[in-house]
Amino acid sequence: MNLHEYQAKQIFKDYGIPVLPWRIVESADEARNAAEELGCPVIVKAQVHAGGRGKAGGVKFAATVDEAVDAASGMLGTRMVTHQTGPSGVPVNKVMVTPAADIAHEYYLSVVMDGDEGAPVIIATREGGVEIEQVAEEHPEKIVRIVGDPLIGLLPYRARDAALALGFPSALIRPATALVSNAYRIFTDNDCSLVEINPLIETEDGNLIALDAKVGIEDDALFRHPGLRQLHDPDQMDPLEREASEFDLAYVKLEGGRVGCMVNGAGLAMATMDITKWAGAEPANFLDIGGSADLDRIEHAFKIIVSDPDVEIILVNLFAGIARSDVVATGVINAAREVGSTKPVVAAMRGTNAEEGLQLFEESGMDITPAPDMASAAIVLRDKLASMGGRN
Amino acid sequence: MAVLVADPCRLLVQGLGRDGSFQAQRIVEYGTNMVAAVHPNRAGMKFMDEVPYFETAREAVEATGANTGLVFVPAPFAMDAILEQADAGISLIVSITEGVPVQDMMKAKAYLDRTNSRLLGPNCPGLIHPGERIKLGIIPGAAVTPGNVGVVSRSGTLTYEAVAQLGAVGMGQSTCVGIGGDPIPGTNFIDVLTEFQDDEETEAIVLIGEIGGTREQAAAQFIKENVTKPVVASIAGQTAPPGKRMGHAGAIITGRAGLASEKNKALEAAGATVVESPAYIGEAMAGILG
């Protein structure tokens, strides 16, 4: 679960990480009040769950109150498209107004989980304000990596190591050490998947400030953070992904695909996407219906897939261990009838009650082509796609 | 003999709710030697009228000599159950539970490193040895047949896929091991590859990886240096976009190394036969061992 910048900054504040004051506004009037109160110049920032908003016009400098009002009005109620969103973008419902800062230097600092190390790792660089991936590719020697201890946490001297390695001026070593420790503490206290400060700035008058804030919370740990769960903003999700999450389905919308995939198991779902490509088309989605999917969930899963206008044909690939093929077949048939879908289906079914499932498909009178396994299903799919023509 | 498992295997199952009980029944029916059940408030009762229930793992181990443990306990309590079994002296703990918080696993793994216990999982289908009919998890018994191919996989359903294909070309399996789809697994590819290399029963190895992390690259390095048996490998997720979690908590591309293409490259360079899709594993293995 991702947080908005203003929510992340509140957490920063609570943990003693310096941030500039801000106001969250939802209208032009509120923007005017905020800019007057804070004093111009200000920065106006769209609150969206997507990186790259600066390039997309979601961060604007305003020298006067009127400029701030214009900037906020220009963002509110629009949908922002960045390189991290789909073509439909994400809605801008809230805008942050915050004072402009005098930047002497920009740093980058983040905490992420390193699965291979089995511990959180601090990743930082003096080259802030840019894409960290790019720095890592082009100048790996400029990346500072400090691994925490899974049981002890981050020892103070390790936080100091990070501050020293980043080359802060000596007056800032102590506050930078505290900042690194606090960022690490935010990560572990709140079961984060990400704590990122980009940029972390040194101001002209020698202060450290987190100018931006990005915090992600691990979904699997939300059960023990009821307060954080309330910060969830479902409007920022893809509508189909949002609907899927309500039924506990692991669904990811993929851009530009035409083959809807319905599979049990995450690994098999990925392999099904891959073999779709082999068959000559792009997958439209990842979908794992889970091991013990009941009829209701399967019906919803199929409805979500066919409601995607990009989907022209559906590939069902089932290897039923706990799940039952006949239940999946019934769910697919029910859902297709209910929404009146005539999109063709290619279905591979193996495992528990596979024959019954295929029998149900055959008797349904629908455009369903059975296949004995995944490799054969791919060949059927390829031929079907060829006969349908159109785009790849 | 099954890799990773103590001989003779004496199994304790912890967490016998609806799903756990259903699976434990399959495990007993398959022929696994289940000696103890652990579940709150059932001490004195019997599971399937034959296996005694205990309140704690320690009591179960003391009374039955259990050396292997299965954890079906729900995610919020899984770490506690895993470490309870470790402290009770269980040598192999298999955790099927999906959705264990990563930071719980981070602590559990660091704690387990101080003990003599090994963890398989979590979020895995477990392990099955068709020859001795030992089933520690949820891999369907009907899917596997005794033979000489060892299977190790991050994915449950792709394990079934591989097994079905091996069966179709007349090849059985020695041990099938699911290491699970989480970012911090208790047991890695390398641990299982080490066992397969030393296992007399295993003549060839199937390795199924997926996007995210760098464990396949580590496995490739290990294969290059230590594995003399033929390896057929496949990586799922070639079409997955970066930054999006593909179901499994660990299946997310966060850097170049997490890409399927990078993993394929490393495995090929290590001498493994890499197939485009897990759908071609059977064919490739038949070509090698045929």
Boltz contact constraints between the chains, C-beta under 6 A:
constraints:
  - contact:
      token1: [A, 113]
      token2: [B, 102]
      max_distance: 6.0
  - contact:
      token1: [A, 115]
      token2: [B, 183]
      max_distance: 6.0
  - contact:
      token1: [A, 115]
      token2: [B, 184]
      max_distance: 6.0
  - contact:
      token1: [A, 115]
      token2: [B, 213]
      max_distance: 6.0
  - contact:
      token1: [A, 116]
      token2: [B, 214]
      max_distance: 6.0
  - contact:
      token1: [A, 118]
      token2: [B, 106]
      max_distance: 6.0
  - contact:
      token1: [A, 118]
      token2: [B, 109]
      max_distance: 6.0
  - contact:
      token1: [A, 118]
      token2: [B, 184]
      max_distance: 6.0
  - contact:
      token1: [A, 150]
      token2: [B, 106]
      max_distance: 6.0
  - contact:
      token1: [A, 150]
      token2: [B, 107]
      max_distance: 6.0
  - contact:
      token1: [A, 150]
      token2: [B, 110]
      max_distance: 6.0
  - contact:
      token1: [A, 151]
      token2: [B, 110]
      max_distance: 6.0
  - contact:
      token1: [A, 191]
      token2: [B, 101]
      max_distance: 6.0
  - contact:
      token1: [A, 191]
      token2: [B, 103]
      max_distance: 6.0
  - contact:
      token1: [A, 218]
      token2: [B, 102]
      max_distance: 6.0
  - contact:
      token1: [A, 220]
      token2: [B, 99]
      max_distance: 6.0
  - contact:
      token1: [A, 220]
      token2: [B, 101]
      max_distance: 6.0
  - contact:
      token1: [A, 221]
      token2: [B, 101]
      max_distance: 6.0
  - contact:
      token1: [A, 223]
      token2: [B, 76]
      max_distance: 6.0
  - contact:
      token1: [A, 250]
      token2: [B, 247]
      max_distance: 6.0
  - contact:
      token1: [A, 252]
      token2: [B, 244]
      max_distance: 6.0
  - contact:
      token1: [A, 265]
      token2: [B, 156]
      max_distance: 6.0
  - contact:
      token1: [A, 265]
      token2: [B, 157]
      max_distance: 6.0
  - contact:
      token1: [A, 266]
      token2: [B, 181]
      max_distance: 6.0
  - contact:
      token1: [A, 266]
      token2: [B, 246]
      max_distance: 6.0
  - contact:
      token1: [A, 266]
      token2: [B, 247]
      max_distance: 6.0
  - contact:
      token1: [A, 266]
      token2: [B, 248]
      max_distance: 6.0
  - contact:
      token1: [A, 267]
      token2: [B, 155]
      max_distance: 6.0
  - contact:
      token1: [A, 267]
      token2: [B, 157]
      max_distance: 6.0
  - contact:
      token1: [A, 267]
      token2: [B, 158]
      max_distance: 6.0
  - contact:
      token1: [A, 267]
      token2: [B, 210]
      max_distance: 6.0
  - contact:
      token1: [A, 267]
      token2: [B, 236]
      max_distance: 6.0
  - contact:
      token1: [A, 268]
      token2: [B, 157]
      max_distance: 6.0
  - contact:
      token1: [A, 268]
      token2: [B, 158]
      max_distance: 6.0
  - contact:
      token1: [A, 270]
      token2: [B, 236]
      max_distance: 6.0
  - contact:
      token1: [A, 270]
      token2: [B, 237]
      max_distance: 6.0
  - contact:
      token1: [A, 270]
      token2: [B, 246]
      max_distance: 6.0
  - contact:
      token1: [A, 271]
      token2: [B, 236]
      max_distance: 6.0
  - contact:
      token1: [A, 271]
      token2: [B, 277]
      max_distance: 6.0
  - contact:
      token1: [A, 271]
      token2: [B, 278]
      max_distance: 6.0
  - contact:
      token1: [A, 273]
      token2: [B, 239]
      max_distance: 6.0
  - contact:
      token1: [A, 274]
      token2: [B, 238]
      max_distance: 6.0
  - contact:
      token1: [A, 274]
      token2: [B, 239]
      max_distance: 6.0
  - contact:
      token1: [A, 274]
      token2: [B, 277]
      max_distance: 6.0
  - contact:
      token1: [A, 275]
      token2: [B, 277]
      max_distance: 6.0
  - contact:
      token1: [A, 275]
      token2: [B, 279]
      max_distance: 6.0
  - contact:
      token1: [A, 277]
      token2: [B, 239]
      max_distance: 6.0
  - contact:
      token1: [A, 283]
      token2: [B, 239]
      max_distance: 6.0
  - contact:
      token1: [A, 286]
      token2: [B, 246]
      max_distance: 6.0
  - contact:
      token1: [A, 288]
      token2: [B, 247]
      max_distance: 6.0
  - contact:
      token1: [A, 319]
      token2: [B, 157]
      max_distance: 6.0
  - contact:
      token1: [A, 319]
      token2: [B, 160]
      max_distance: 6.0
  - contact:
      token1: [A, 321]
      token2: [B, 140]
      max_distance: 6.0
  - contact:
      token1: [A, 374]
      token2: [B, 279]
      max_distance: 6.0
  - contact:
      token1: [A, 375]
      token2: [B, 279]
      max_distance: 6.0
